[in-house]
């Protein structure tokens, strides 16, 4: 389970109507905004195709209806309410879970959608009365954390008895991909979709490639760098706002599912790649794995790049800097 803070901001998209001159006339974009999946969704499309933005936004509503843990009728709630039994779900839900299992396998369990019990155990939803859980309670909760017990057969899913899954670390990325797919079907070739900082840059923006700023996790008033992206996703996971200090020890809200303990040392991870679902999940996986193993994972995957910010350093995969148009590191 991931409860992420996003560091990405759109440097140039500050108004609902965007205009620039280009060969053949003016290229204008309009923005549609909605609040879905617990975050603000911004969709920027060419002004002449403003109607298409609603189709993209509806993709988020659909995914939320299927994968929200707060809706009793969602596929996710039905799966969790029938642990140990097969549940027929939407093909979209089944596909998203398959992505999650793939990332779980690639990361050796650093990304695990069955880890929600651990987050609740540490009570990161409130600092009032927060206490470090006992080792025995962590061990007890950890018995139900194992993505390998999840089975997917066509459009049916079965989780282990006593397990609960949460797709919060990957569902927004999946919704972005679904929205992009729908825009493409409508013939839209240039657009930008931002789901609370999980972003897909389709085609080009008003001034060529879309420009996306990476906010400094240590100083929210600063920008670390600006990315130029086209037909790429970019997702960031981090703990610079959501952590708790107890007796001088900083506890991240992002957990290592393999140990049951919060991750320490890593501050933020940004992943660029062709598929938002993968970029979203990989950002958490790399955060948990840490710099050495995280870079090894990203370097093993075609088309993905990462930037890892620790408490003392900033590290990059070999191709990440190719997307930077400014920034000193």
N, C-alpha and C positions, 0 to 999 in steps of 0.2 A: 504493500500500500504506500502510496506517495502523497504527501501533502506538500506541494511545492510552492516556493516563492519564485516569481519570474523576474529576471533582470533585463529582459529585452524591451526596448521602447522603439517606436517608429519615429525616426528622426524628422522625417519630412511630412508626416501625415497628421498635422495638427488641426486641420479644418475639414468639414464635411465635403467641401468641393475643392478638388485639386486640378490645377491647370498648368500646362506647359506647351510651348510651341515645338512642333516637330515637322519633318518634311510631309507636306500634304495637308497641313492645317494644325489645329490644336488637339492635343490629347487631354481629355478631362476625365477625372475619376470622381465618383460619388461614394459616400460611405453610408452603410446601414449598420445600426448598432442594436444589440439585444443582450439581455442578461439571461444566460442559460448555463446549466451545469455548474452553477455557483460562481460564474465569472462573467466578465464583459466580453462579448463577441463582437468584433469589428470586421466587416466585409467591405472591401473597396473594389469597385468594378468600374469599367468605362461608363461614362455618363449616358451614352446612347443605349446601354444595356442595363440600366439601373434596376429593371424588373428582375434580373437574374440573381441579385443579391438575396432576395427572399427565398429562392430555392436553396441557396447555400445555408442560410440560417435555419431553414427547416430540417436540414441534415443534422444539425446539432440537437434540435428538439426530438428528432427520432432516436438518436443515440441515447439521449438523456432518458427517454421513456423506456428504453430497453435495458440500460446499464446502471441506472441510478440505484444506490442502496437505500434511498429514502422513499422510493415508490413501491408500495406493496405488490403492485401488479407487474413490476418490471421483471425481465428475464433473470436478472441478478438476484432479486429477492426470492423468486421461485426456486432458483438453484440452491440458494442458501437455506431455504425452508424445507428442502427435500434432500439434505445431505445424505449421501449413500445410495440415492436412487437416481435413475436416469430422468432427465427433464428435457422435453422438446423446447427448443428456443429458436429465435430468429436466426437465419443464416448469418446476419451481421454480427450478432452476439457470439456465435460459434467462431467466426473468423477472427474477431478481436481476441478471444481467448486463445486461439491457436497462435496468434502473434505473441501473446504474453508467455505462452509455454516455450516458444522458440527463443525468446530473450532470456527466459529462465535457464534454458539449457545452455545457451551460448555463454552466459555469465556464471555458470556453475552455482546457480541459486542466489546470486546477489540481487536479482530481481525476482520477486515471488509474490504473486497475487493472493496467497493464502496468509500473509503476514499481518493482517489487520488486527488480530487479537493482541499482538505485541504492542501496537501503537496505543490501543485502548488501555492496556495494562499500565503503561507509563503515564497515562492521563495527560497527554500533550494538548488536550482541548482546553485545559485550564491550569493556571499556576497555583490556584488557591488549594492549599492542603496537599500540594505535590510532594510525594515521597518516592524515593528509589525503591522499586519493588524488590522483593526478596529473590534470591537465586532460585529457590524452589518454585516460586510462582512463575518466574521466567522459563524455567525448565518445563513446567507443566503446560504453559501456553505454547511453547515451542514444539510440543509433540504433534500439534495440529498444523504446523507450518511445513508444507512439502508440496510444491507444485506438481511433483511427479505422480501424485495420487489423483490428479485431475485427468479425466478421460473425455475425449471429444470424438463422437462417431457421427459423421455427417452433421445433422442439425440437432443432435442430442448431446447433453453434457452431464457428467456425473462427477461429483467431488466426494472426498472421503468422509466417513462419519465423523461428526464433530468439527468439520472444517467449515470455514466461511471464506468467500473470495471477495475481493474489492478491485475494481478496474480503474480506480482513480488515478493510477500512475500511467495509464495508457489510453483511456477512453477518449480524452480530448484530442489526442493525436489521431485516433481512429476517425473521430468526427470530422476533423480537418480533411483527412484523405477522402472521406465520403463527399464532403462539400466540394472539394476540388474536382472529383470525378463528375459530379453533377454539373458543375460549371462547364467543364470540357464538353460534355454531351450537348450542352446548349450552344456550343461554338465559342465560348468565352476563352480567350487565349491569354489575357492579361488581367490579373486580379491579385489581391493580397488578403489573406485570411489570418486574423489574429485572435486566438482564444486565450486571453489572459496571459499572453507572452509566448505561448506555443504558436508558431507562425509558419505559414507556407506562402512563398513568393512565387506566384504563377506568372510566367512570361516577364514582361517589363512594366515599370511604373512610369510616372510622368517624365522622368529624366533618364530613362534607360533602365538598367537593373535596379531593383528595389534596394533602398538603403535602410539598413536596420542597425540601430545602435546597441552596444552592449554596455549596460550600466555597471559601474564599479560597485562590487558587493560590499566594499569597505566604506564607501562614501557615495550615497545615493544621488548626490548632486553632481557627480562626475561621470564621464563616459570613458570607458576603457578603449573603445575602438568602434569603428563603423564597418559593417559588412555590406558587400554588394552581392545580391543573390538573384538568381533567375531559375525557376523550376526546381527550387530546393526548399526543404524545411529547416527550421532552426528552433531548437528547444533547450531550455535551461532549467536545471534543478539546483537548489541551494538552500542554505540554512541561515543566511546572514541576519534575518529578522526573526525566524522562528526557532529559537533555542532557549534553553534554560540553564542557568548557572547555579550549581549547588556546591557550597563549600569550595568555591573557586574553580570548579570543574564545569566546562561547557558541554552540555548534552544537545546534540542535534536532534531535530524532529524526524530525520530520515534514519531508518533502522537497517541494520544488517540482519536479514532474515535468518542467516545461518547461525548467528550467535544470540540473537534476541536483544542486543545492546545497540544504543544509538551510535552513529558513525561520528568519529572525531578526526580533525585535521583538515578535511576537505571543506571548502567554503562554497564553491559553485562549480558546476559542470555545464558546458554548452556543447551541443551536438548538432552538426549540420549533416543532412543526408537527403536522399531522394524520397523517402517515405516517412511521413510525420509519425505514424504509429510506432515505427522502429526508433526514430530519433527521440521520441518522448520516453519510451521505456529504457532506451540505452542511456539517456542522461542520468536516470536514477541508478542503473546498474553500474555505470562508471563511477558515480559518486560513492557508492558502497565499496566497490573494488579498490578505490584509491588510485593514485597516479600511475604506478608501475603496471599493475594488472589492468587498469582501465585503458591505458594507452595500448597495451598489447591486444586487448579485445577489439578496440576500434581499428587498429592497424590490420586486423585479420579480416575486416569486412570491406568489400568494395563499395566505394562511393560515400563513405562516412568519415567525418573529421571531428575532432574535439579540442576544446580548450578547458583545462582543469586549473582552477584557482585554489591554492591551499593557503594556510595561514602564513606561509613564508615564501611562496613561489607561484609562478604561472607557467604552465606547461602546455605544449601544443603537439598534436599529431602532425606528421610531415606536411600535409596539404592545407591545413587550416589557414595559414597566413595568405594563401592564394585568394581568399575571399575578403581579406582585410583591405580597405582603401585608406584607412587612417588608424592611428593608435600606436603608442609607444609601449613596448613590452621588454 
